[in-house]
Amino acid sequence: MKNWFKANSAHLIVIAIFIALVFFYFTPVWQGKTLAQSDVVQAQAAQKELFDYRAKDGTAPLWTNSMFGGMPTYQIWQANENNIGTYVLNAVKFVFPSPMDTVLFYLLGAYFLFSVLRIKPWLAAVGAVAIAFTSYNFIYIEAGHITRANAIAFIPPVIASVIMCYRGSKLWGPVLLALLLSLEIRVNHLQTTYYLLMALMLYVIFILVDAIKQKQLKAFFINSGRQVVAVVIAVMVNASILLPTWEYSKLSTRGHANITKVDDKSSAKKGLDKEYAYDWSQGIGESVTFLIPNAYGGSTGGQLDEKSHVAKFFMDKGASAVQAGQIAEGMPTYWGDKRFTSGPWYFGAGVFFLFVLGLVIVKNRLKWWILTTTILALLLSFGKNFTLVSDLFFDYFPMYNKFRAVESILVLVSITVPLMAILTVNELLTRAKEIPNLDKKVLYTFVGVGGFCLLVGLMPDLFLNFRNAEHNSLIETFSQQIGDKATASELANQLVLDRKDIASKDAYRSFVLILLTFGLIWFYLKKKLSEGVLFGSLLVLFLFDLWGVDKRFLNDRSFSEKGAVAQQAFQQREVDQLILMDKDLSYRVLDLTTDPFSDARPSYFHKSLGGYHAAKLMRFQEVLENQFNGALNEDVLDMFNVRYLITTDPQSQSQRIIRRSTAAGNAWFVDKITFVKGNAEEMQAISSFDPHKEAFVNQQYQNEIKAKTSSASTTGEIKLTSYHPDKMQYEYTASNDVFAVFSEIFYDKGWKAYVDGKETPIIRADYLLRALQLPAGSHKIEFIFDPQSHKVGNLLTLISSIILGLGMAAAIYFSLKGYKNETAA
């Protein structure tokens, strides 16, 4: 054991340093504070109903009616108790609360990759810091995109395990690949996992080409076969996530469109709308932020203070320094083409300098994979700004059109750039004498990269515009606020001056950092610095650089006292209290004081027709686009049983409640059934109708309905008698056979209906509601949500987790056995 500690002492010290860095960065966490993350707040609101029932029943429901009229909860939260990865993640989180665990995963995963590449421990630590502390890793955390951040953290170690497999690792390579890929999938950000798989496909292609050249195809296929087994296990470990998600995705906004907008003549499409998917595209010129963080103004706001040109402008107009500073802080310093942004993609000035140098001097066979991955990811990140490549992938590459915010593929570049940078330093350590004209290459790279930063600092107008396409609209907005167009134009000019100052300041900063990095490399090559001093200096320099930029977006001010965030976000308003006095089992609320279909907070208290989720049911989205486009369709509100509207009084600006007496209720009998030929006709039909009396049904259900009409003379009633998100019970009496419509979302991938215990087909009516053909008499109805995909997925997850656990145990056993034999020899 002593020998083991001695052999791994450097690794243990590095890990201890990583833990110290995490604790130091997140001191508010161990002081009992928590991040005020907007997306986490939205998630908490969306999860409220399911957690309430989980606390009551011991198990979480698989359906919630708190958002969008109803949707599966496995798109909101899952326990995944059969998944071995759940216990690994929870164990780390128990010791290192979020987001400390995420950053530790960043560091350890990257360090593992460099270690597998046989980089010396202290240089590997430098590389781990360079990858972990890239700006968007922390911007994602600040915004609450924790699942994405965790998925990013597992990219480097998954790549490392694939490299191990192709090096011939027969046991640990496949076992680690299965474990790490299962964790990558388990954290459940499939877009990031998809980008990882794209990078791995490129890597496998390069390995295959190399195997052909070396005439080692047999070894390639054997190693690939082991990985296929590992990947299958990793996927099956997450079957409880993947099977329901795959099933749901086909019916969500990521799947086929049933129709387009009523006024749109284009055909129904598959996947996301291209304009929506490209909404957050990286600007081509904006990529300069890889090197100069605030070249495009940084985040949308919060960059200016009382010393800015804008603040001085307002002080000249009579505002106090405090007032002027507050106004300046809200000014839009970001001038790129995105609607708004939380910050730039910044990889480190010194890191980027070494990346460029690596393109010139590195001979490692990974170089071309790194370069290809970087270029492809960069081109795809441009989205609408470079459609030649983006459209090709969007239209033809499998599943690419399921994902939005295409700039997020830059997570691959945030790994490949530091990876090349560290390989560059390693190249200088191992083969500096073999590189021809090395001094000139280092010097010319410094002049090129550093000189560019210096020129931007001296003459920012030469390279950057500081105005975007919306600049005139901005002036118009200022004019409306100020009341004078000339003054508004002058204010806009002052804002442009501030944008220049911000860019210039960071350009000088990057130049100095590049100069220092160049100096360290130069003095090392001239034998003026030892290897240890070089590593330590680079570690401090990169940490200083990236830490400083990260703190602009995620700092101590981002934290609040534990409980304060939820208390503030979910403070019960008077209107909420009044609505909650209504103790009926189920009705819906639409809060119009916010953007109802981009805000889940009302779902914390109510069964909301609105909500916030990246993948709504497609039919619900289509109803939004066609029936709520510009105005609310009262008939559609009725059929959703929207009993209360929360609005703002135009006079007093106070919030008020409108009780809608026309809401159709939980269920009702209709007098007339009208069959329609298709989705477009059905959507058009519900644009204006009386849902209490008539139901529109697609003709595909014609054989399941006995008659087109229910007698208007039918006497009886139907009522909800028991509510549970997964189980809803009704009782009814009817003098004749009737057709009942329910104000619940139709979802045939798990919902089943029973009348007196006998299963009855659920019919889709009014485009997206449930309906039943019911016999006369007094009967009980029960809707139960029990998706087969969830049951099968859970079973596969359990079996595969056991297999993976046994594989890990075997790997540990044989490793210990080999180690004991080695030490005994």
C-alpha positions in Angstrom: 0.0 0.0 0.0 2.9 2.4 0.8 4.3 1.7 -2.7 0.9 2.5 -4.2 0.7 5.9 -2.4 4.3 6.6 -3.4 3.6 5.8 -7.0 0.5 7.9 -7.1 1.5 10.7 -4.8 1.5 13.3 -7.6 -2.0 12.4 -8.7 -3.2 12.6 -5.1 -1.7 16.0 -4.6 -3.2 17.3 -7.8 -6.7 16.0 -6.7 -6.2 17.7 -3.4 -5.4 20.9 -5.2 -8.6 20.5 -7.3 -10.7 20.1 -4.2 -9.1 23.2 -2.7 -9.8 25.2 -5.8 -13.5 24.1 -5.8 -13.9 25.0 -2.1 -12.2 28.3 -2.6 -14.2 29.3 -5.7 -17.5 28.3 -4.0 -16.9 29.6 -0.5 -20.6 30.7 -0.3 -21.7 27.1 -0.7 -20.0 25.9 2.5 -21.3 29.0 4.2 -24.8 27.6 3.6 -25.7 29.7 0.6 -27.1 28.6 -2.7 -27.1 29.9 -6.3 -30.0 31.9 -7.6 -30.3 30.1 -10.9 -33.2 31.0 -13.2 -33.5 27.6 -14.8 -33.4 25.9 -11.4 -36.2 28.1 -10.2 -38.2 27.1 -13.3 -37.4 23.4 -12.7 -38.5 23.7 -9.1 -41.8 25.1 -10.1 -42.3 22.5 -12.8 -41.5 19.7 -10.3 -43.6 20.9 -7.4 -46.7 18.7 -8.0 -44.6 15.5 -8.6 -42.5 16.2 -5.4 -45.7 16.8 -3.4 -47.1 13.5 -4.4 -43.7 11.8 -3.9 -43.6 13.1 -0.4 -47.1 11.8 0.2 -47.0 8.4 -1.6 -43.3 7.6 -1.5 -43.1 7.4 -5.3 -43.1 10.2 -7.9 -45.9 10.3 -10.4 -45.1 9.9 -14.0 -47.5 12.6 -15.2 -48.1 16.1 -14.0 -51.0 18.4 -14.8 -49.2 21.5 -13.5 -47.8 22.5 -17.0 -49.2 22.8 -20.5 -52.4 21.0 -19.5 -50.4 17.9 -18.7 -47.2 16.1 -19.7 -45.0 13.2 -18.6 -42.8 13.9 -15.6 -39.9 11.9 -16.9 -39.1 15.0 -19.0 -39.0 17.1 -15.8 -37.5 14.8 -13.2 -36.8 11.1 -12.6 -35.6 9.2 -9.6 -33.7 6.5 -11.7 -33.3 4.4 -8.6 -32.3 1.3 -10.6 -29.5 3.2 -12.3 -26.0 2.6 -10.8 -25.0 6.0 -12.0 -27.5 7.6 -9.7 -25.6 6.3 -6.6 -22.3 7.4 -8.0 -23.5 11.0 -8.6 -25.4 11.2 -5.3 -22.3 10.0 -3.4 -20.2 12.8 -4.9 -23.0 15.4 -4.4 -23.3 14.3 -0.7 -19.7 15.4 -0.1 -19.5 18.3 -2.6 -22.9 20.0 -2.9 -23.9 21.5 -6.3 -22.3 23.2 -8.1 -19.1 22.2 -6.4 -19.6 18.6 -7.7 -19.9 19.8 -11.2 -16.6 21.8 -11.3 -14.9 18.9 -9.6 -16.2 16.6 -12.3 -14.8 19.2 -14.9 -11.4 19.0 -13.3 -11.1 15.3 -12.6 -12.5 14.3 -16.0 -10.1 16.6 -17.9 -7.2 15.4 -15.7 -8.0 11.8 -16.5 -7.9 12.6 -20.2 -4.5 14.1 -20.0 -3.3 11.3 -17.8 -4.4 8.7 -20.4 -2.5 10.7 -23.0 0.6 10.2 -20.8 1.0 13.9 -20.0 3.0 14.5 -16.8 0.8 15.0 -13.8 1.6 18.7 -13.2 1.1 19.6 -16.9 -2.1 17.5 -16.9 -3.2 19.6 -14.0 -2.6 22.7 -16.1 -4.7 21.2 -18.9 -7.5 20.3 -16.5 -7.7 23.9 -15.2 -7.7 25.2 -18.8 -10.6 22.9 -19.8 -12.5 23.2 -16.5 -12.4 27.0 -16.2 -13.4 28.0 -19.8 -16.1 30.7 -19.5 -19.2 28.9 -20.6 -18.6 26.0 -18.1 -19.4 28.6 -15.4 -21.9 30.6 -17.3 -24.0 27.4 -17.7 -23.8 26.8 -13.9 -24.8 30.4 -13.2 -27.9 30.1 -15.5 -28.9 26.8 -13.9 -28.1 24.6 -16.8 -26.7 22.0 -14.5 -27.6 18.9 -16.6 -25.7 20.4 -19.5 -22.8 21.4 -17.3 -22.5 17.8 -15.9 -22.8 16.4 -19.4 -19.9 18.6 -20.5 -17.8 17.4 -17.5 -18.0 13.8 -18.7 -16.9 14.5 -22.3 -13.1 14.3 -21.6 -13.2 11.1 -19.6 -15.4 9.3 -22.1 -12.9 10.3 -24.8 -10.1 9.1 -22.6 -11.7 5.7 -22.2 -12.2 5.3 -25.9 -8.5 6.1 -26.4 -7.7 3.4 -23.8 -9.7 0.9 -25.7 -7.9 1.6 -29.0 -4.6 1.3 -27.2 -5.6 -2.3 -26.4 -6.9 -2.0 -22.9 -9.0 -5.2 -22.6 -10.5 -4.7 -19.2 -10.4 -1.2 -17.8 -10.9 0.5 -21.1 -14.3 -1.1 -21.8 -15.3 -1.0 -18.2 -14.5 2.7 -17.8 -16.2 3.5 -21.1 -19.4 1.7 -20.0 -19.3 3.5 -16.6 -18.4 7.0 -17.8 -20.7 6.9 -20.8 -23.5 5.7 -18.6 -22.8 8.7 -16.3 -22.7 11.0 -19.4 -26.2 9.7 -20.4 -27.5 9.6 -16.8 -27.0 13.4 -16.2 -29.6 13.6 -19.1 -28.5 16.3 -21.5 -28.8 14.4 -24.7 -27.8 17.3 -26.9 -24.4 17.5 -25.3 -24.1 13.7 -25.5 -25.0 13.9 -29.2 -22.1 16.3 -29.7 -19.8 14.0 -27.9 -20.8 11.2 -30.1 -20.1 13.3 -33.2 -16.6 14.0 -31.9 -16.1 10.3 -31.2 -17.2 9.3 -34.7 -14.6 11.6 -36.2 -12.0 10.0 -33.8 -13.0 6.5 -34.8 -12.7 7.5 -38.5 -9.1 8.7 -37.9 -8.2 5.5 -36.0 -9.7 3.4 -38.8 -7.6 5.3 -41.5 -4.5 4.8 -39.3 -5.3 1.1 -38.9 -5.6 0.7 -42.6 -2.2 2.4 -43.1 -0.6 0.2 -40.4 -2.4 -2.9 -41.6 -3.9 -3.5 -38.2 -7.6 -3.8 -39.1 -8.0 -6.9 -37.0 -6.9 -5.1 -33.9 -9.1 -2.2 -34.8 -12.2 -4.3 -35.1 -11.5 -6.3 -31.9 -11.0 -3.0 -29.9 -14.1 -1.6 -31.6 -16.1 -4.7 -30.7 -15.2 -4.3 -27.0 -16.4 -0.7 -27.2 -19.7 -1.7 -28.8 -20.4 -4.0 -25.9 -19.5 -1.2 -23.5 -21.7 1.3 -25.3 -24.6 -1.1 -25.3 -24.3 -1.6 -21.6 -24.0 2.2 -21.0 -27.2 2.7 -23.1 -29.1 -0.1 -21.4 -28.1 1.3 -17.9 -30.0 4.4 -19.0 -32.9 2.6 -20.6 -35.3 4.1 -18.0 -34.4 7.5 -19.3 -33.9 6.8 -23.0 -36.9 4.6 -23.8 -39.6 7.0 -22.4 -37.6 10.0 -23.9 -37.4 8.4 -27.3 -41.1 7.6 -27.2 -42.0 11.1 -26.0 -39.7 12.9 -28.5 -41.8 11.6 -31.4 -44.8 13.4 -30.1 -42.9 16.5 -28.8 -41.6 19.6 -30.6 -38.5 17.6 -31.4 -40.6 15.2 -33.5 -42.9 15.4 -36.5 -45.1 18.4 -36.8 -48.8 17.5 -37.4 -49.6 20.7 -39.2 -48.1 24.2 -39.6 -49.6 27.4 -38.6 -53.0 28.0 -40.2 -51.6 30.9 -42.3 -48.5 28.9 -43.3 -48.6 27.0 -46.6 -45.4 25.0 -46.0 -45.7 21.3 -45.3 -45.5 19.6 -42.0 -41.9 19.1 -40.9 -39.9 16.7 -38.7 -37.8 18.1 -35.8 -37.5 21.6 -34.6 -38.3 24.7 -36.7 -35.0 25.8 -38.3 -35.4 29.4 -37.3 -36.1 28.3 -33.7 -33.1 25.9 -33.7 -30.8 28.6 -35.1 -32.0 31.3 -32.8 -28.8 31.2 -30.7 -26.1 31.0 -33.4 -22.5 32.0 -32.8 -21.6 35.1 -34.8 -18.7 34.5 -37.2 -16.9 37.7 -36.1 -18.0 37.1 -32.5 -15.5 34.1 -32.3 -12.9 36.7 -31.5 -14.1 36.3 -27.9 -12.3 33.0 -27.8 -9.2 35.2 -27.4 -10.6 38.6 -26.1 -13.5 37.9 -23.8 -15.3 41.2 -23.9 -14.6 42.1 -27.5 -18.4 41.9 -28.2 -19.4 43.6 -24.9 -19.5 40.5 -22.6 -23.0 39.8 -21.3 -26.1 41.7 -22.3 -26.0 44.0 -19.3 -24.2 44.7 -16.1 -20.8 45.6 -17.5 -20.9 49.4 -16.9 -20.7 51.5 -13.7 -20.6 55.2 -12.7 -17.2 55.6 -14.4 -18.6 54.8 -17.8 -19.3 57.2 -20.6 -23.0 56.5 -20.3 -23.0 57.3 -16.6 -21.1 60.6 -17.2 -23.7 61.4 -19.9 -26.5 61.1 -17.4 -24.6 62.9 -14.7 -24.2 65.8 -17.1 -28.0 65.7 -17.4 -28.4 66.1 -13.7 -28.5 62.6 -12.4 -26.5 61.6 -9.3 -23.6 59.3 -9.5 -25.6 56.5 -7.9 -28.5 57.0 -10.3 -26.2 57.3 -13.3 -24.4 54.1 -12.3 -27.6 52.2 -11.9 -28.8 53.3 -15.4 -25.4 52.4 -16.9 -25.5 49.0 -15.3 -28.6 48.1 -17.3 -27.3 49.3 -20.6 -26.8 46.6 -23.4 -23.1 46.4 -23.8 -23.4 43.2 -25.9 -23.7 44.1 -29.5 -23.6 40.7 -31.3 -26.5 39.2 -33.3 -28.0 37.0 -30.5 -31.1 38.4 -28.9 -29.2 38.4 -25.6 -26.4 36.4 -24.0 -25.0 35.6 -20.5 -21.4 36.0 -21.6 -18.8 35.1 -24.2 -17.1 31.9 -25.2 -13.6 32.5 -23.9 -10.9 29.8 -23.8 -8.0 31.8 -22.3 -5.6 34.1 -24.1 -2.5 32.1 -23.2 -4.3 28.8 -24.0 -5.4 30.1 -27.4 -1.8 31.2 -28.2 -0.5 27.7 -27.4 -3.4 26.2 -29.5 -2.3 28.3 -32.6 1.4 27.3 -31.9 0.3 23.7 -31.8 -1.2 23.9 -35.2 2.3 24.7 -36.4 4.5 22.3 -34.4 2.5 19.4 -33.0 3.1 16.1 -34.7 0.9 14.0 -32.4 -1.6 11.9 -34.3 -4.5 13.5 -32.3 -3.7 16.8 -34.0 -5.8 16.2 -37.1 -8.7 14.9 -35.1 -8.6 17.9 -32.8 -8.4 20.3 -35.8 -11.2 18.6 -37.7 -13.5 18.5 -34.6 -12.7 22.1 -33.9 -13.4 23.3 -37.4 -16.6 21.3 -37.8 -17.9 22.4 -34.4 -17.1 26.0 -35.2 -18.8 25.9 -38.6 -21.9 24.3 -37.1 -22.0 26.8 -34.2 -22.5 29.6 -36.8 -26.0 28.2 -37.6 -27.9 30.9 -39.5 -24.7 32.8 -40.1 -23.2 30.0 -42.2 -26.1 27.9 -43.5 -24.0 26.1 -46.1 -22.8 23.6 -43.5 -25.6 24.1 -40.9 -28.4 23.3 -43.3 -26.7 20.2 -44.6 -26.5 18.8 -41.1 -30.0 20.1 -40.1 -31.7 18.5 -43.1 -29.7 15.3 -43.5 -27.7 14.3 -40.5 -29.7 11.9 -38.2 -31.2 13.6 -35.2 -29.3 16.9 -35.6 -32.5 18.8 -36.1 -33.8 17.7 -32.7 -31.7 20.3 -30.9 -31.7 24.0 -30.6 -29.2 26.7 -29.6 -26.6 25.4 -32.1 -23.8 27.6 -30.6 -23.7 25.1 -27.7 -21.6 22.7 -29.9 -18.8 25.0 -29.0 -18.4 22.9 -25.9 -16.3 20.7 -28.1 -14.1 23.6 -29.0 -13.8 24.5 -25.3 -12.1 21.1 -24.9 -10.1 20.7 -28.1 -8.5 24.2 -27.8 -7.0 23.5 -24.3 -6.2 19.9 -25.4 -4.1 21.1 -28.3 -2.5 23.7 -26.1 -1.3 21.1 -23.6 -0.1 18.8 -26.4 1.9 21.8 -27.6 3.7 22.2 -24.3 4.3 18.5 -24.2 5.8 18.7 -27.7 8.2 21.3 -26.4 9.2 19.1 -23.5 9.7 15.9 -25.5 11.0 16.9 -29.0 12.0 20.6 -29.0 15.3 19.7 -30.6 13.5 17.9 -33.5 11.4 20.8 -34.5 13.0 22.9 -37.2 13.1 26.7 -36.8 11.3 26.3 -33.4 12.4 29.8 -32.2 11.0 31.4 -35.3 7.7 29.5 -35.1 7.2 30.5 -31.4 8.1 34.1 -32.1 6.0 34.4 -35.2 3.0 32.9 -33.4 3.4 35.4 -30.6 3.7 38.3 -33.1 0.5 37.1 -34.9 -1.7 36.3 -32.0 -0.3 38.8 -29.5 0.0 41.5 -32.2 -3.7 41.1 -33.1 -4.7 41.6 -29.5 -2.5 44.7 -29.3 -3.9 46.2 -32.4 -7.5 45.6 -31.2 -6.5 47.4 -28.0 -5.0 50.3 -29.9 -7.4 50.6 -32.8 -10.6 48.7 -31.9 -12.6 50.4 -34.7 -10.2 48.7 -37.2 -11.6 45.3 -36.4 -14.9 45.7 -34.6 -18.1 47.7 -35.4 -19.6 47.9 -31.9 -23.1 48.3 -33.5 -25.4 45.5 -34.6 -28.4 45.4 -36.9 -30.6 46.5 -34.1 -28.7 49.7 -33.4 -31.3 52.0 -35.0 -34.0 50.2 -33.0 -32.0 50.8 -29.9 -31.9 54.5 -30.7 -35.6 54.5 -31.2 -36.1 52.9 -27.9 -33.9 55.5 -26.2 -35.9 58.2 -28.0 -39.2 56.9 -26.6 -37.8 56.8 -23.1 -36.0 60.2 -23.2 -38.4 62.0 -25.6 -35.7 63.5 -27.8 -34.1 61.7 -30.8 -31.0 63.9 -30.8 -30.3 63.1 -27.1 -31.1 59.4 -27.8 -28.5 59.4 -30.6 -25.9 60.9 -28.3 -26.7 58.3 -25.6 -26.2 55.6 -28.2 -22.9 57.1 -29.2 -21.7 57.1 -25.5 -22.7 53.5 -25.3 -20.6 52.7 -28.3 -17.7 54.4 -26.7 -18.1 52.2 -23.6 -18.3 49.1 -25.8 -15.0 50.2 -27.4 -13.4 50.8 -24.0 -14.5 47.3 -22.8 -13.1 45.6 -25.8 -9.9 47.6 -25.7 -9.3 46.9 -22.1 -9.7 43.2 -22.5 -7.6 43.2 -25.7 -4.7 44.7 -23.7 -5.4 42.1 -21.0 -5.1 39.3 -23.5 -2.0 40.7 -24.9 -0.3 40.8 -21.5 -1.4 37.2 -20.8 0.0 36.0 -24.2 3.2 37.9 -23.6 3.6 36.2 -20.3 2.8 32.8 -21.8 5.3 33.4 -24.6 7.9 34.5 -22.1 7.5 31.3 -20.1 7.9 29.2 -23.2 10.8 31.2 -24.5 12.7 31.1 -21.2 12.1 27.4 -20.9 13.5 26.8 -24.4 16.5 28.9 -23.5 17.1 26.8 -20.4 16.3 29.7 -18.1 13.3 27.9 -16.5 13.0 24.4 -15.2 10.2 22.1 -16.1 8.6 22.4 -12.7 8.7 26.2 -12.7 7.1 26.2 -16.2 4.3 24.0 -15.1 3.7 25.9 -11.9 3.8 29.3 -13.7 1.4 28.1 -16.4 -1.0 26.8 -13.8 -1.0 30.1 -11.9 -1.3 32.1 -15.1 -4.1 30.2 -16.7 -6.0 30.0 -13.4 -5.6 33.8 -12.9 -6.8 34.4 -16.5 -9.8 32.1 -16.5 -10.8 32.5 -12.9 -10.9 36.3 -13.4 -13.3 36.0 -16.4 -15.4 33.4 -14.7 -15.9 35.6 -11.7 -17.5 38.2 -13.9 -20.4 35.9 -14.4 -20.4 33.5 -11.4 -19.3 35.2 -8.2 -20.2 35.6 -4.6 -23.0 38.0 -5.5 -24.7 35.1 -7.5 -25.4 33.3 -4.2 -28.2 33.9 -1.7 -29.1 32.5 1.7 -30.5 29.0 1.4 -34.3 29.2 1.1 -34.2 32.9 0.2 -34.2 32.2 -3.5 -37.3 29.9 -3.4 -39.0 32.2 -0.9 -38.6 35.1 -3.3 -39.4 33.2 -6.4 -42.4 31.4 -5.0 -43.9 34.0 -2.7 -47.6 33.4 -2.6 -49.4 36.5 -4.0 -52.8 37.6 -3.0 -54.2 36.4 -6.3 -52.7 32.9 -5.6 -54.2 32.8 -2.2 -57.7 33.7 -3.5 -57.5 31.0 -6.2 -56.3 28.4 -3.8 -59.4 28.9 -1.7 -61.2 27.1 -4.5 -61.0 23.5 -3.3 -62.4 21.8 -6.4 -60.3 18.8 -7.4 -59.0 20.1 -10.7 -59.2 23.3 -12.8 -56.7 25.3 -14.7 -55.2 28.7 -14.3 -53.5 31.0 -16.9 -51.3 33.7 -15.5 -51.1 36.6 -18.0 -49.0 38.8 -15.8 -45.9 37.0 -17.1 -45.1 35.3 -20.4 -47.4 32.3 -19.7 -45.8 29.8 -22.0 -42.2 30.6 -21.0 -42.6 30.7 -17.3 -43.2 27.7 -15.0 -43.5 29.7 -11.8 -47.3 29.7 -11.8 -47.1 25.9 -11.8 -45.7 26.0 -8.3 -49.2 26.8 -7.0 -51.6 25.9 -9.8 -52.5 23.5 -12.6 -51.3 26.0 -15.1 -52.1 26.0 -18.8 -48.7 27.7 -19.3 -45.2 26.6 -18.2 -41.6 26.4 -19.3 -40.0 23.4 -21.1 -37.8 23.0 -24.1 -39.8 20.1 -25.4 -43.6 20.6 -25.1 -46.0 18.2 -26.7 -46.2 19.0 -30.4 -50.0 19.2 -30.4 -50.0 21.7 -27.5 -47.4 23.8 -29.3 -49.5 23.8 -32.4 -52.5 24.9 -30.5 -50.4 27.8 -29.1 -49.3 28.8 -32.5 -52.7 28.6 -34.1 -55.2 29.5 -31.4 -53.2 31.9 -29.1 -51.3 33.8 -31.8 -52.1 37.4 -31.0 -55.2 36.8 -28.9 -56.6 34.1 -26.6 -59.2 31.8 -28.1 -61.9 31.7 -25.4 -63.3 28.4 -26.8 -60.0 26.7 -26.4 -59.6 28.1 -22.9 -63.1 26.6 -22.1 -62.1 23.1 -23.4 -59.0 23.2 -21.2 -61.1 24.0 -18.2 -59.3 27.3 -17.6 -61.4 28.7 -14.7 -59.1 31.6 -13.7 -57.1 34.2 -15.5 -54.6 36.3 -13.6 -54.2 39.7 -15.3 -52.9 43.2 -14.6 -55.4 45.9 -14.0 -54.5 48.6 -16.7 -55.5 51.4 -14.3 -53.9 50.5 -11.0 -51.3 48.0 -12.4 -52.3 45.6 -9.6 -52.9 41.9 -10.2 -56.4 40.7 -10.4 -58.4 37.5 -11.0 -60.9 36.9 -13.7 -63.2 33.9 -13.0 -64.3 32.3 -16.2 -67.9 30.9 -15.9 -67.7 29.3 -19.3 -64.9 26.8 -18.5 -66.2 23.4 -19.6 -65.2 21.6 -16.4 -63.4 18.3 -15.9 -65.6 16.3 -18.3 -68.8 16.8 -20.2 -71.2 15.1 -22.6 -71.5 16.6 -26.1 -74.6 16.7 -28.2 -72.8 16.4 -31.6 -69.7 14.7 -32.9 -68.3 16.1 -36.2 -65.7 14.0 -38.0 -62.8 15.9 -39.7 -60.5 14.6 -42.4 -57.1 15.6 -41.0 -55.2 17.6 -38.5 -55.4 20.9 -40.3 -59.1 20.7 -40.6 -59.4 19.7 -36.9 -57.3 22.7 -35.9 -59.4 25.0 -38.1 -62.6 23.6 -36.6 -61.6 24.4 -33.0 -60.9 28.0 -33.9 -64.5 28.8 -33.3 -66.9 26.3 -31.8 -68.9 25.5 -28.6 -66.9 22.8 -26.9 -69.7 22.2 -24.4 -72.0 20.9 -27.2 -69.8 19.8 -30.1 -66.7 17.7 -30.4 -64.4 17.4 -33.5 -62.9 14.0 -34.0 -60.5 12.8 -36.6 -62.1 10.3 -38.9 -59.4 7.7 -38.0 -61.6 7.1 -34.9 -64.8 6.7 -36.8 -65.0 2.9 -36.3 -64.7 3.3 -32.5 -67.7 5.6 -32.2 -71.2 4.2 -32.5 -72.9 7.3 -33.7 -72.1 10.8 -34.9 -74.3 12.4 -32.3 -75.3 12.0 -28.7 -79.0 12.7 -28.1 -79.5 16.3 -27.0 -82.3 14.9 -24.8 -79.8 12.7 -22.8 -80.1 13.3 -19.1 -77.2 12.7 -16.7 -74.0 14.1 -15.4 -70.3 13.3 -15.1 -67.9 14.4 -12.4 -64.4 14.0 -11.2 -64.4 12.1 -7.9 -60.7 11.5 -7.2 -57.6 13.3 -8.5 -54.0 11.9 -8.7 -51.7 12.9 -11.5 -51.4 9.3 -12.5 -54.9 8.2 -11.7 -58.1 10.2 -12.2 -61.5 8.7 -11.3 -64.9 9.8 -12.5 -68.5 8.8 -12.0 -71.3 9.4 -14.4 -75.0 8.6 -15.1 -76.5 8.8 -18.5 -79.9 7.9 -19.9 -78.4 7.0 -23.3 -75.0 6.1 -24.8 -72.9 9.2 -24.6 -69.7 10.7 -25.9 -67.7 12.3 -23.1 -64.9 14.8 -23.6 -62.3 15.3 -20.8 -60.3 18.5 -20.3 -57.1 16.4 -20.1 -54.3 16.0 -22.6 -54.5 13.0 -25.0 -51.3 10.9 -24.8 -51.6 7.4 -25.9 -48.2 6.3 -24.8 -49.3 5.2 -21.3 -52.8 6.5 -20.5 -55.4 3.8 -20.4 -59.1 4.2 -19.6 -61.3 1.7 -17.7 -65.1 1.8 -17.4 -66.2 -0.4 -14.4 -62.8 -2.1 -14.7 -63.0 -2.9 -18.4 -60.5 -1.2 -20.7 -62.1 1.3 -23.1 -60.3 2.9 -26.1 -59.4 6.6 -25.5 -60.3 8.8 -28.5 -58.6 12.0 -29.3 -61.1 14.9 -29.6 -60.8 18.6 -30.3 -57.2 18.1 -31.5 -55.6 17.1 -28.2 -58.1 16.2 -25.5 -59.2 12.8 -24.3 -62.7 11.4 -25.1 -64.6 8.2 -24.4 -67.6 6.5 -26.0 -69.7 5.5 -22.9 -72.6 3.2 -22.3 -75.9 4.4 -20.7 -76.4 3.9 -17.0 -74.4 4.6 -13.9 -70.7 3.8 -14.2 -67.2 4.5 -12.9 -64.3 5.7 -15.1 -60.7 5.4 -14.2 -57.8 6.9 -16.2 -54.4 5.3 -15.3 -51.0 6.4 -16.6 -48.7 3.4 -16.7 -46.3 3.7 -19.7 -44.9 0.4 -20.9 -41.7 2.2 -21.9 -41.0 3.1 -18.3 -41.6 -0.4 -17.0 -39.4 -2.0 -19.6 -36.8 0.7 -19.2 -36.6 0.2 -15.5 -36.1 -3.5 -15.9 -33.4 -3.1 -18.5 -31.7 -0.5 -16.3 -31.6 -2.8 -13.3 -30.2 -5.7 -15.2 -27.6 -3.6 -17.0 -26.6 -1.8 -13.8 -25.9 -5.2 -12.2 -23.8 -6.3 -15.2 -21.8 -3.0 -15.0 -21.3 -3.4 -11.3 -20.0 -6.9 -11.8 -17.7 -5.7 -14.6 -16.3 -3.0 -12.3 -15.8 -5.5 -9.5 -14.0 -7.9 -11.9 -11.7 -5.1 -13.1 -10.8 -4.1 -9.6 -10.3 -7.8 -8.6 -7.9 -8.5 -11.5 -6.1 -5.3 -11.0 -5.5 -5.9 -7.3 -4.5 -9.5 -8.1 -2.0 -8.3 -10.7 -0.7 -5.6 -8.3 -0.1 -8.1 -5.5 1.7 -10.5 -7.9 3.8 -7.6 -9.1 4.8 -6.5 -5.6 5.5 -10.1 -4.5 7.8 -10.7 -7.4 
